[in-house]
Amino acid sequence: MMTDRFEQIVERIGAVVLGKHPQIRLALACLFARGHLLIEDMPGIGKTTLAKVLARCLGLAFQRVQFTSDMLPGDVLGVSIFDQQSGRFYFHPGPVFTHVLLVDEINRAMPKTQSALLEAMEEEQVTVEGETRLLQPPFFVIATQNPLEYAGTFPLPESQMDRFLMRITVGYPDREAEKSILRGAGTQKELASVEAAMTKDEVSEIQDEIGRVHLSDAFLSYLQDIIAHTRNAPHFHAGLSPRGGIALSMAARSWAYMHGRDYAIPEDLKAVLLQVAGHRLRSAKDRVEMPENRIRSIFEEVDIPV
């Protein structure tokens, strides 16, 4: 069964990223939904390791770029360099030309460099010096972000945040997992020994199949009621946009598929709402992000259609 295969992948990744099975499942659901993932947490939690082992386990090419305040868009997308012998310019592709791109500490780069990723994330192509170049699917961006209270960070604009299907936090390991880490588990040696459980073609096939997961009229009505609630309830500054609604439907489809169903149910929305909507909803009072309990309360305030 496909469900068993997904759980095997979760276990394989979990052997390196210890004690984080829920976050691993969400990351997989995001990738299979053709989305992009933002991981927001403190340094040293294991964000980079999760991205590396995820790519390795799915048989995908991997590139990492460390964002800094002096980084330019060409450092990500690539540049054309003049060759004196031939008298021609040759394009040298940047790290964006891969399957899984890890953008480490995305909020340490200037906004101009952050926005260089927009076209790649939205259209799976980049335009450099007037020429458009396609990226090879599957293309998946995992960006890590330090909390904004850290010095030297630049907040991501809402247009950039909206390009991420999900935002998750990794968090501290539990006591048992941390004990294993202190003993030496989850090392680079173990990461290097992880074998691929899929090929890139299989990943693309799963992405296509997820797009065909059935959404019933009742499910769509429930999803619309949730979206309308975020737009009309007085405690939200602004509700979910149509793009946010599409993100919710795709994440729910992916979650349903990973759990062995070719149709989505309300429980799939409950599983992914916080990660999909958390970075899109703000408080009407002070326009800061809505607290988790307020977002979760949506399910108490919106009835499931019968």
C-alpha positions in Angstrom: 0.0 0.0 0.0 1.1 3.6 -0.7 0.4 4.5 2.9 2.9 1.9 4.1 5.5 3.2 1.6 5.1 6.8 2.9 5.5 5.5 6.5 8.7 3.7 5.5 10.0 7.0 4.1 9.0 8.8 7.3 10.8 6.2 9.4 13.9 6.4 7.2 14.1 10.2 7.5 13.2 9.9 11.2 16.3 7.7 11.8 18.4 10.9 11.1 16.0 13.6 12.2 15.1 12.2 15.6 11.7 12.6 17.2 10.1 14.7 14.5 7.7 12.4 12.7 4.9 15.0 12.5 7.1 17.6 10.9 8.5 15.0 8.5 4.9 14.1 7.4 4.0 17.7 6.9 7.2 18.3 4.8 6.4 15.4 2.6 2.8 16.5 2.2 4.1 20.0 1.2 6.5 18.6 -1.4 4.0 16.1 -2.9 1.4 19.0 -3.2 3.9 20.9 -5.4 4.3 23.5 -2.7 7.3 25.1 -1.0 8.1 24.9 2.7 9.2 27.6 5.2 10.8 26.3 8.4 11.0 29.0 11.1 13.0 28.2 14.2 16.1 28.9 16.1 19.6 27.9 14.8 20.8 24.4 15.7 17.4 22.7 15.7 18.0 20.4 12.7 16.3 22.4 9.9 19.2 21.9 7.4 19.5 18.2 8.2 15.8 17.7 7.5 16.1 19.2 4.1 19.2 17.2 3.2 17.8 13.8 4.2 14.4 14.5 2.6 16.1 15.1 -0.8 18.3 12.1 -0.4 15.5 9.8 0.6 13.4 10.9 -2.4 16.2 10.5 -4.9 16.3 14.3 -5.7 19.2 16.5 -6.6 20.0 18.9 -3.7 21.6 22.3 -3.5 22.1 24.6 -0.5 22.6 28.3 -0.5 23.4 30.3 2.6 21.7 33.7 2.4 23.7 36.7 3.7 23.2 40.4 3.6 25.6 40.9 0.8 24.2 38.2 -1.5 23.0 39.2 -5.0 20.2 37.7 -7.1 22.8 36.3 -9.5 24.3 34.2 -6.7 21.0 32.3 -6.6 19.9 32.4 -10.3 23.2 32.3 -12.1 25.1 34.7 -14.3 26.5 35.0 -17.8 30.3 35.2 -18.1 32.2 36.4 -21.1 34.6 33.9 -22.6 37.5 35.7 -24.4 38.5 32.8 -26.5 35.1 32.3 -28.1 34.0 35.9 -27.8 30.6 34.7 -26.4 28.8 34.9 -23.1 28.1 31.6 -21.4 25.4 31.1 -18.7 26.6 29.6 -15.5 23.5 28.3 -13.6 23.1 29.1 -10.0 22.0 26.7 -7.2 18.3 27.3 -8.1 18.8 24.7 -10.9 18.1 21.7 -8.8 15.2 19.6 -7.4 15.4 20.5 -3.8 16.8 24.0 -3.0 17.6 24.7 0.6 17.7 28.4 1.2 19.3 28.7 4.6 18.4 31.8 6.7 16.3 33.4 3.9 15.6 36.5 6.1 19.3 37.4 6.3 19.3 38.5 2.6 18.2 41.9 1.3 14.6 42.0 -0.1 15.9 42.2 -3.7 17.6 38.8 -3.3 14.7 37.3 -1.5 12.4 38.3 -4.4 14.7 36.7 -6.9 13.1 33.4 -5.9 9.5 34.5 -6.6 9.4 33.6 -10.3 11.2 30.3 -9.6 8.7 29.3 -6.9 5.6 30.4 -8.7 6.4 29.4 -12.3 9.3 26.9 -12.1 11.4 29.1 -14.3 13.9 32.0 -14.0 14.5 35.0 -16.2 18.1 36.1 -16.3 19.3 38.9 -18.6 16.1 38.7 -20.6 16.2 35.0 -21.2 13.8 32.6 -19.6 15.1 29.2 -18.5 12.9 26.4 -17.2 13.7 24.5 -14.0 13.6 20.7 -14.0 10.6 19.3 -12.1 10.1 18.4 -9.4 11.2 21.7 -7.9 10.9 22.2 -4.2 12.2 25.1 -2.1 12.8 24.6 1.6 13.7 28.0 3.2 14.8 28.3 6.8 14.2 31.5 8.8 15.4 32.7 12.1 12.9 34.5 14.3 12.9 38.2 13.6 14.2 39.1 17.0 17.6 37.9 15.9 19.8 40.8 14.7 20.5 41.3 11.0 17.3 39.9 9.7 14.9 41.3 7.0 11.2 40.4 7.3 9.9 38.5 4.3 7.2 40.6 2.5 3.7 39.1 2.4 4.0 38.4 -1.3 7.0 36.2 -0.6 5.4 34.5 2.4 2.4 33.6 0.3 4.6 31.6 -2.1 5.2 29.1 0.7 2.4 26.5 0.9 3.3 25.6 4.5 5.3 27.0 7.4 6.3 24.7 10.2 8.5 24.8 13.2 10.8 22.0 14.2 11.2 22.7 17.9 13.4 21.1 20.5 13.7 17.3 20.5 11.9 15.5 23.3 14.0 14.1 26.1 14.5 10.6 24.7 15.4 11.9 21.2 17.8 14.4 22.7 19.5 11.7 24.7 20.1 9.8 21.4 21.5 12.9 19.8 23.9 13.5 22.7 25.1 9.9 22.3 25.9 10.7 18.7 22.8 9.6 16.7 21.7 11.6 13.7 25.2 12.3 12.5 26.5 13.3 9.1 27.7 9.7 8.7 24.2 8.4 9.2 22.9 11.0 6.7 25.4 9.9 4.1 24.2 6.3 4.5 20.5 7.1 3.7 19.4 5.4 0.5 16.8 6.7 -1.9 13.4 5.2 -1.4 12.0 6.9 -4.6 13.1 8.3 -7.9 12.4 11.8 -9.1 10.0 10.4 -11.7 8.0 8.6 -9.0 7.8 11.9 -7.1 6.4 13.6 -10.2 3.9 10.8 -10.7 2.7 11.1 -7.1 2.3 14.9 -7.5 0.2 14.3 -10.6 -2.0 11.7 -8.8 -2.5 14.1 -5.8 -3.9 16.7 -8.2 -6.6 14.1 -9.1 -7.7 13.5 -5.5 -11.5 14.0 -5.4 -13.0 17.0 -3.7 -16.7 16.5 -3.1 -19.2 19.4 -3.2 -19.7 19.0 0.6 -16.0 19.2 1.1 -15.7 22.3 -1.1 -18.6 23.9 0.7 -16.9 23.3 4.1 -13.6 24.7 2.7 -15.5 27.8 1.4 -17.1 28.2 4.8 -13.7 28.2 6.5 -12.4 30.8 4.0 -15.4 33.0 4.4 -15.1 32.8 8.2 -11.5 34.1 8.1 -12.8 37.0 5.9 -15.8 37.9 8.0 -14.8 37.2 11.6 -13.9 40.4 13.4 -10.7 39.1 15.0 -9.0 38.6 11.6 -7.4 41.6 9.9 -7.8 40.0 6.4 -9.0 36.6 5.4 -7.5 33.9 3.2 -7.1 34.9 -0.4 -8.1 32.6 -3.3 -4.4 31.6 -3.4 -4.7 30.6 0.3 -7.8 28.6 -0.5 -6.1 26.7 -3.3 -3.1 26.1 -0.9 -5.5 24.6 1.6 -7.2 22.3 -1.0 -3.8 21.1 -2.3 -2.4 20.4 1.1 -5.6 18.5 2.1 -5.4 16.5 -1.1 -1.8 15.6 -0.4 -2.6 14.6 3.2 -5.5 12.4 2.1 -3.3 10.7 -0.5 -0.6 10.0 2.0 -3.2 8.4 4.2 -4.4 6.0 1.5 -7.5 7.9 0.2 -8.4 9.3 -3.3 -10.8 11.7 -1.7 -10.4 14.5 0.9 -12.4 14.7 4.1 -12.7 17.5 6.8 -10.0 15.8 8.9 -7.5 16.5 6.2 -8.1 20.2 6.5 -7.8 20.0 10.2 -4.4 18.3 9.8 -2.9 21.1 7.7 -4.8 24.3 8.4 -2.4 25.7 11.0 0.7 25.1 8.7 -1.0 26.5 5.6 -2.9 29.5 7.2 -0.7 30.4 10.1 1.6 32.7 8.1 -1.3 34.1 6.1 -3.7 35.3 8.8 -3.2 38.3 11.1 -5.0 39.8 14.0 -7.3 42.7 13.5 -6.2 44.2 16.7 -2.5 44.7 16.1 -1.9 43.0 12.8 0.5 40.4 14.2 0.2 36.8 13.4 -2.8 35.1 14.8 -2.1 32.7 17.8 -2.4 29.0 17.2 -5.4 28.6 19.5 -7.4 31.2 17.5 -6.7 29.5 14.2 -7.6 26.1 15.6 -10.9 27.5 17.0 -12.1 28.0 13.4 -13.2 24.3 13.5 -15.3 25.0 16.5 -16.9 28.0 14.9 -17.5 26.6 11.4 -20.0 23.6 11.2 -19.3 20.7 8.9 -22.0 20.4 6.2 -24.2 17.4 6.5 
